[in-house]
Amino acid sequence: MSESREETAACCHYKNTPRGNELQADVQRRLNRAIGQLNGVKAMVEDNRYCGDVLTQLAAAESAIRRVRELLLKEHMETCVVEQVQAGNTEVIDELLKLIRNFG
């Protein structure tokens, strides 16, 4: 069953400025790659593959996810944060710091 935009709005916010097509495609491509890598890791574990090989594949998946995170953080800072500060909402800075702390 698919949730409507209103139903998901309770847990999520929507951007005022849509992501550009190029960024959207890049993020989707990178996420698909990470999902593929994680599926490969899962198969490796099920196949009882060598731990070092599994860890190497996990590192590759983490790297792909890290890059997506960096791209989205940059986009967030350049659009959402700037827009909120310009509108007088400086609380968004605290939210940004909290987000960055979650990366550690």
C-alpha positions in Angstrom: 0.0 0.0 0.0 1.4 3.4 -1.0 1.3 6.3 1.5 0.1 9.6 0.3 2.2 12.7 0.5 0.1 13.9 3.4 0.5 10.7 5.4 4.3 10.8 5.0 4.4 14.5 5.9 3.9 13.6 9.6 7.4 12.1 9.7 9.2 14.0 7.0 9.5 17.5 5.6 9.6 18.5 1.9 12.2 20.8 0.3 11.0 24.2 -0.9 13.6 24.1 -3.7 13.6 20.8 -5.6 16.9 19.0 -6.2 18.3 19.5 -9.7 17.9 16.7 -12.2 21.6 16.1 -12.3 22.0 15.8 -8.5 18.9 13.6 -8.3 20.2 11.2 -10.9 23.7 11.2 -9.3 22.2 10.4 -5.8 20.0 7.7 -7.3 22.9 6.1 -9.1 25.1 6.1 -6.1 22.3 4.7 -3.8 21.7 1.9 -6.3 25.4 1.1 -6.4 25.5 1.0 -2.5 22.4 -1.2 -2.5 24.0 -3.6 -5.0 27.2 -3.7 -2.9 25.2 -4.4 0.3 23.3 -7.2 -1.5 26.7 -8.6 -2.6 27.9 -8.4 1.0 24.8 -10.3 2.2 25.4 -13.0 -0.4 29.0 -13.2 0.6 28.1 -13.7 4.2 25.5 -16.4 3.3 28.2 -18.1 1.1 30.6 -18.0 4.1 33.2 -16.0 2.2 36.5 -14.8 3.7 36.0 -12.1 6.3 38.6 -9.8 4.7 36.7 -9.9 1.4 33.4 -9.2 3.1 35.0 -6.3 5.0 36.4 -4.8 1.8 33.0 -4.9 0.2 31.4 -3.3 3.3 34.0 -0.5 3.1 33.1 0.1 -0.5 29.4 0.3 0.4 30.1 2.7 3.3 32.2 4.9 0.9 29.3 5.1 -1.5 26.9 6.0 1.2 29.3 8.6 2.7 29.5 10.3 -0.7 25.7 10.5 -1.0 25.6 11.9 2.5 28.2 14.6 1.5 26.2 15.5 -1.7 23.0 15.8 0.2 24.6 17.8 3.1 26.0 20.2 0.6 22.6 20.6 -1.1 20.9 21.0 2.3 23.3 23.8 3.3 23.1 25.6 -0.1 19.3 25.5 -0.3 17.3 24.5 2.8 19.6 26.1 5.4 20.2 29.3 3.4 16.4 29.7 2.7 15.6 29.2 6.4 18.2 31.7 7.6 17.1 34.2 5.0 13.5 33.8 6.3 14.8 34.5 9.9 14.8 31.0 11.2 18.2 30.6 12.7 17.1 27.4 14.6 18.0 25.6 11.4 21.7 26.1 12.3 21.2 23.9 15.5 19.4 21.3 13.3 22.4 21.4 10.9 24.9 20.9 13.7 22.8 18.0 15.1 22.8 16.4 11.6 26.5 16.7 11.3 27.0 15.2 14.8 25.1 12.2 13.7 27.7 11.4 11.0 30.4 10.7 13.6 
